[in-house]
Amino acid sequence: MSNLSFNKEEALQYCITETNAKGLNPYKGKVREVYQLNKETLGLVVTDRISAFDFIMKRPIPFKGQILNQLAAFSFEKVKDLVATHIIDIPHPNVTIAKACDPIPIEVVMRAHVTGHAWRVYRSGERMLCGVLMPEGLKEHDPFPEPILTPATKATEGHDEDISEAEIIERGIVDEALWSQVRDVAFKLFERGQLVAKEQNLILVDTKYEFGMNNGELTLIDEVHTTDSSRYFYADGYEERQAKGIGQKQLSKEFLREWLISNDFQGLEGQVLPDLPDSFRFEVFERYAELFKLLTGKAFEPYIERDIDRKLDQIFAQYI
């Protein structure tokens, strides 16, 4: 779906920063706005907002919501034989109609490499992460002998916190039988994600999954294997870069974080969140479009939505 005769000014003008469907009061997350349409159904709108260091940037990224929503739809389709998913329909590039689920309050984080948070823990001298013993002798970005599961509690405020699988059961957050099912599904999802990535000459480094219960059935919710929830390396040159001890080429939001750091912002007290200039906003869009093509094998086709609220009223009317 595309109605775009490419015009940068128009693309920047029609970014979706918030929505207001008639008569409904959505929950507004950092990126998604969630509408309860009826007892069983949610309307998820993926906006063009973008966050880093737990801060939402002052200015949005053109088409970022469409890319994220369609990438999630692509990836849900790839795993629907492994677990029930919350997807009902994708009626618009920014919108997902989803099953209303009771969320399981654990982020299920899978890691195949000692990268990011795992590397920070490892570099500090610790070898235990979420109850998992990491082997000695690893360099940053080295693979683990096998992927590991490192859960985190879902914080309503502030940062999520690491937790071991044993603690999850001991504290009664998830009962043992259900957690065993979550664990089994998470490893299968990650294996599938690695295979899909490999087909595109990429390496799935780490990712997070979120689950809920729908009529007693374990259901995959939120997003899956997107560049906002996952980290990818380029497979070409990976071994050579590791051997030389140089950084890996990543597909993630790292380029935004690097720009913010270069402009003296890391979310620390007293720092001022900088404005993203139009030139950089469009550069971020181009990076997201590149990531979409690399992951799906298809070019992203932008769609300019000139009145998202009117469109939502039309879509949601079918379910209210």
C-alpha positions as CSV (number, residue, x, y, z in Angstrom):
1,M,0.0,0.0,0.0
2,S,1.5,3.3,-1.0
3,N,0.1,6.7,-1.9
4,L,3.4,8.5,-1.9
5,S,4.8,10.6,-4.6
6,F,7.9,11.1,-2.5
7,N,7.9,14.5,-0.9
8,K,10.1,15.0,2.2
9,E,8.2,18.1,3.4
10,E,4.8,16.3,3.2
11,A,6.3,13.2,4.9
12,L,7.6,15.3,7.8
13,Q,4.3,17.2,8.1
14,Y,2.0,14.1,8.3
15,C,3.9,12.2,11.1
16,I,1.5,10.5,13.5
17,T,2.5,11.7,17.0
18,E,-0.8,10.9,18.8
19,T,-4.3,9.7,18.1
20,N,-7.8,10.5,19.4
21,A,-10.4,8.1,18.2
22,K,-13.9,9.3,19.0
23,G,-15.3,8.3,22.4
24,L,-12.3,6.2,23.3
25,N,-9.5,6.9,25.8
26,P,-6.3,5.0,24.8
27,Y,-3.4,3.9,27.0
28,K,-0.4,5.7,25.6
29,G,2.9,4.0,25.7
30,K,6.2,5.3,24.4
31,V,5.3,4.3,20.8
32,R,2.0,2.5,20.8
33,E,-1.5,3.7,21.7
34,V,-3.8,1.0,22.9
35,Y,-7.6,1.2,22.5
36,Q,-10.0,-1.2,24.2
37,L,-12.6,-1.7,21.5
38,N,-14.6,-4.4,23.3
39,K,-14.0,-7.0,25.9
40,E,-12.1,-9.3,23.6
41,T,-10.5,-6.8,21.2
42,L,-7.8,-4.1,21.2
43,G,-6.9,-1.5,18.6
44,L,-3.1,-0.9,18.6
45,V,-1.9,2.2,16.8
46,V,1.9,2.4,16.2
47,T,2.8,6.1,16.1
48,D,5.9,7.7,14.7
49,R,7.2,8.6,18.1
50,I,10.7,7.2,18.9
51,S,12.5,6.8,22.2
52,A,16.0,6.4,23.5
53,F,17.4,6.3,27.0
54,D,13.8,6.0,28.2
55,F,13.0,9.5,26.7
56,I,10.6,10.1,23.9
57,M,12.2,12.4,21.3
58,K,10.5,15.8,20.8
59,R,10.1,15.2,17.1
60,P,8.9,12.0,15.4
61,I,10.3,9.9,12.6
62,P,8.4,9.8,9.3
63,F,6.8,6.4,8.7
64,K,8.5,4.8,11.6
65,G,5.2,3.5,13.0
66,Q,4.3,1.9,9.6
67,I,7.6,0.2,9.4
68,L,7.4,-1.1,12.9
69,N,3.8,-2.3,12.6
70,Q,4.4,-4.0,9.3
71,L,7.7,-5.6,10.4
72,A,5.9,-7.0,13.4
73,A,3.1,-8.4,11.2
74,F,5.7,-10.0,8.9
75,S,7.5,-11.6,11.9
76,F,4.2,-12.8,13.6
77,E,3.3,-14.5,10.4
78,K,6.7,-16.4,10.5
79,V,6.0,-17.9,14.0
80,K,2.2,-18.4,14.1
81,D,2.7,-22.2,13.8
82,L,4.7,-22.2,17.1
83,V,2.4,-20.3,19.4
84,A,-0.9,-18.4,19.2
85,T,-0.4,-14.7,18.4
86,H,-2.6,-11.7,19.3
87,I,-3.0,-10.7,15.6
88,I,-6.6,-10.5,14.3
89,D,-6.1,-8.0,11.4
90,I,-3.8,-5.3,10.0
91,P,-6.4,-3.0,8.5
92,H,-4.0,0.0,8.0
93,P,-0.2,0.4,7.9
94,N,-0.2,1.9,11.4
95,V,-2.9,-0.2,13.0
96,T,-3.2,-3.8,14.4
97,I,-6.4,-5.3,15.6
98,A,-5.4,-7.7,18.4
99,K,-6.9,-10.1,20.9
100,A,-7.2,-8.6,24.4
101,C,-4.9,-10.8,26.6
102,D,-4.0,-10.8,30.3
103,P,-0.3,-10.0,30.2
104,I,2.3,-12.2,31.9
105,P,4.4,-9.6,33.8
106,I,7.8,-10.9,32.6
107,E,9.9,-9.8,29.7
108,V,11.3,-13.0,28.2
109,V,14.8,-12.0,27.0
110,M,16.7,-14.4,24.8
111,R,20.5,-13.9,24.1
112,A,22.8,-15.7,21.7
113,H,25.8,-13.4,22.2
114,V,27.5,-11.6,25.1
115,T,26.4,-8.2,23.9
116,G,24.7,-5.2,25.4
117,H,23.5,-5.7,29.0
118,A,25.0,-9.2,29.1
119,W,28.4,-7.7,28.2
120,R,28.2,-5.0,30.8
121,V,27.5,-7.6,33.4
122,Y,30.3,-9.8,32.1
123,R,32.8,-6.9,31.8
124,S,32.2,-6.1,35.5
125,G,33.5,-9.5,36.5
126,E,30.1,-11.1,37.2
127,R,29.5,-14.4,35.5
128,M,25.9,-15.0,36.7
129,L,23.1,-13.4,34.7
130,C,19.5,-14.1,35.8
131,G,20.6,-17.4,37.3
132,V,22.5,-18.4,34.2
133,L,26.3,-19.0,34.5
134,M,28.2,-17.4,31.6
135,P,31.4,-19.2,30.6
136,E,34.9,-17.8,31.1
137,G,37.0,-16.4,28.2
138,L,34.5,-14.5,26.2
139,K,35.1,-11.3,24.3
140,E,32.3,-8.8,23.6
141,H,29.9,-10.1,20.9
142,D,31.2,-13.6,21.1
143,P,28.4,-16.2,20.9
144,F,27.4,-18.3,23.9
145,P,27.7,-22.0,23.5
146,E,23.9,-22.1,23.4
147,P,21.3,-19.3,23.6
148,I,20.3,-18.3,27.1
149,L,17.1,-17.1,28.6
150,T,17.5,-14.0,30.9
151,P,14.1,-12.8,32.2
152,A,13.3,-9.3,33.5
153,T,10.4,-8.1,35.5
154,K,8.1,-5.6,33.7
155,A,8.4,-2.4,35.7
156,T,5.4,0.0,35.6
157,E,7.9,2.8,36.3
158,G,11.6,3.1,35.7
159,H,13.8,0.2,34.4
160,D,12.9,-3.5,34.2
161,E,14.9,-5.6,36.6
162,D,16.8,-8.9,36.0
163,I,15.2,-12.0,37.7
164,S,16.1,-15.7,37.6
165,E,13.7,-18.3,36.4
166,A,13.8,-19.9,39.9
167,E,12.7,-16.5,41.5
168,I,9.8,-16.2,39.0
169,I,8.4,-19.5,40.3
170,E,9.4,-19.0,44.0
171,R,7.7,-15.5,44.1
172,G,4.6,-16.9,42.4
173,I,4.8,-14.4,39.5
174,V,4.1,-17.3,37.1
175,D,3.3,-20.9,38.1
176,E,5.7,-23.6,37.3
177,A,3.7,-25.3,34.6
178,L,3.0,-22.1,32.7
179,W,6.6,-21.0,33.0
180,S,7.7,-24.3,31.5
181,Q,5.5,-23.6,28.5
182,V,6.7,-20.0,28.2
183,R,10.3,-21.2,28.3
184,D,9.8,-23.9,25.7
185,V,8.1,-21.5,23.3
186,A,10.7,-18.8,23.8
187,F,13.5,-21.1,22.7
188,K,11.5,-22.3,19.7
189,L,10.7,-18.7,18.7
190,F,14.3,-17.7,19.0
191,E,15.5,-20.6,16.9
192,R,12.9,-19.6,14.2
193,G,14.0,-15.9,14.4
194,Q,17.6,-17.0,13.9
195,L,16.7,-19.0,10.9
196,V,14.7,-16.2,9.3
197,A,17.6,-13.8,10.0
198,K,20.1,-16.2,8.5
199,E,18.0,-16.3,5.3
200,Q,18.6,-12.5,5.0
201,N,22.3,-12.8,5.8
202,L,21.8,-11.5,9.4
203,I,22.5,-12.7,12.9
204,L,19.8,-12.5,15.5
205,V,21.8,-11.5,18.6
206,D,19.1,-11.0,21.2
207,T,15.5,-10.2,21.5
208,K,12.6,-9.9,24.0
209,Y,9.2,-11.6,23.9
210,E,6.0,-10.7,25.7
211,F,3.2,-13.2,26.4
212,G,-0.3,-13.0,27.6
213,M,-3.2,-15.4,28.3
214,N,-6.2,-15.4,26.0
215,N,-9.1,-17.8,27.1
216,G,-6.5,-20.0,28.8
217,E,-4.1,-20.1,25.8
218,L,-0.6,-18.8,25.9
219,T,-0.4,-16.0,23.3
220,L,2.5,-14.0,21.9
221,I,1.7,-10.2,22.2
222,D,3.3,-6.8,21.6
223,E,5.9,-7.3,18.8
224,V,8.3,-9.9,17.7
225,H,11.7,-9.8,16.1
226,T,11.5,-6.2,15.2
227,T,14.4,-3.8,15.2
228,D,12.9,-2.1,18.3
229,S,12.8,-5.3,20.3
230,S,15.8,-7.1,18.8
231,R,19.4,-6.7,17.9
232,Y,20.9,-8.0,14.7
233,F,24.4,-8.2,13.4
234,Y,25.4,-8.3,9.7
235,A,26.6,-11.8,9.0
236,D,29.1,-10.7,6.3
237,G,32.4,-9.9,8.1
238,Y,31.2,-11.0,11.6
239,E,34.0,-13.5,12.1
240,E,36.6,-11.1,10.7
241,R,35.5,-8.2,13.0
242,Q,35.5,-10.6,16.0
243,A,39.0,-11.8,15.2
244,K,40.3,-8.2,14.9
245,G,38.4,-7.1,18.0
246,I,36.5,-4.3,16.3
247,G,32.9,-3.4,16.8
248,Q,30.1,-5.3,15.0
249,K,27.8,-3.7,12.4
250,Q,24.4,-3.7,14.1
251,L,20.8,-3.3,13.0
252,S,19.1,-1.6,16.0
253,K,18.4,1.9,17.3
254,E,22.0,2.2,18.3
255,F,22.6,4.9,15.6
256,L,20.0,7.2,17.4
257,R,21.7,6.6,20.7
258,E,25.1,7.5,19.2
259,W,23.7,10.7,17.7
260,L,22.3,11.7,21.1
261,I,25.5,10.9,22.9
262,S,27.4,13.0,20.3
263,N,25.0,15.8,21.2
264,D,25.6,15.5,25.0
265,F,22.5,13.5,25.9
266,Q,22.4,10.1,27.6
267,G,19.3,10.7,29.7
268,L,21.3,11.8,32.8
269,E,20.1,14.4,35.3
270,G,20.7,17.9,34.1
271,Q,21.1,17.0,30.4
272,V,18.8,18.7,27.9
273,L,17.1,16.5,25.3
274,P,18.2,17.9,21.9
275,D,15.8,18.5,19.0
276,L,16.2,16.1,16.1
277,P,16.9,18.3,12.9
278,D,14.8,17.4,9.9
279,S,17.8,16.1,8.0
280,F,18.5,13.6,10.8
281,R,14.8,12.7,11.2
282,F,14.8,11.7,7.5
283,E,18.1,9.9,7.8
284,V,16.6,7.8,10.7
285,F,13.6,7.0,8.4
286,E,16.0,5.9,5.7
287,R,17.8,3.6,8.2
288,Y,14.5,2.1,9.3
289,A,13.4,1.6,5.7
290,E,16.8,-0.1,5.0
291,L,16.3,-2.4,8.1
292,F,12.8,-3.3,6.8
293,K,14.2,-4.3,3.4
294,L,17.0,-6.3,4.9
295,L,14.8,-8.2,7.3
296,T,11.8,-8.8,5.0
297,G,13.5,-8.9,1.6
298,K,11.0,-6.4,0.3
299,A,11.2,-2.6,-0.1
300,F,9.1,-0.5,2.3
301,E,6.2,1.3,0.6
302,P,5.3,4.5,2.6
303,Y,1.7,5.6,2.9
304,I,0.8,9.2,3.9
305,E,-2.2,9.3,6.3
306,R,-3.6,12.8,6.3
307,D,-6.4,12.1,8.9
308,I,-5.5,9.2,11.2
309,D,-8.3,10.0,13.7
310,R,-11.0,9.8,11.0
311,K,-9.5,6.5,9.7
312,L,-9.5,5.1,13.2
313,D,-13.1,5.9,13.7
314,Q,-14.0,4.0,10.5
315,I,-11.8,1.0,11.5
316,F,-12.8,0.8,15.1
317,A,-16.6,1.1,14.4
318,Q,-16.6,-2.5,13.2
319,Y,-15.6,-3.7,16.7
320,I,-17.3,-1.3,19.1
